[in-house]
């Protein structure tokens, strides 16, 4: 019966982790599942709690730093950015006038919808802009300080 309680606790903690972005609760879920294993082997409750604490603590101490290191953005970790992260801070060429409501730019040969960062600026076709961030499939842009090439 104790094993079932630990399994339910482990599943509940795993579900709770899905609603957070901390990568912390999942390690307690692993500890609960390890305690369920100890309970299934007939260990007394005190030993189950010790297994839970040790496995949870070791998981947090050993695995969490590795996961967080790999979850950092490429710019922070020194790696080459890919995907949307590579688009941010890149340069684009305005194809259709860009303002706060609509616009179109070309980034590395791809055509993107664009909006001005502050909503008041307008960029005319032929101007260069810098992508500040990407929201969905829309590039949020600002005037590029580099001269037109």
Secondary structure, 3 states (H helix, E strand, C coil): CHHHHHHHHHHHHHHHHHCCCCCCHHHHHHHHHHHHHHHHCCCCHHHHHHHHHHHHHHHHHHHHHHHHHHHCCHHHHCCCCCCHHHHCCCEEEEEECECCCCCEEEECCEEEEEEECCCCCCECCCCEEEEEEEECCEEEEEECCCCCC
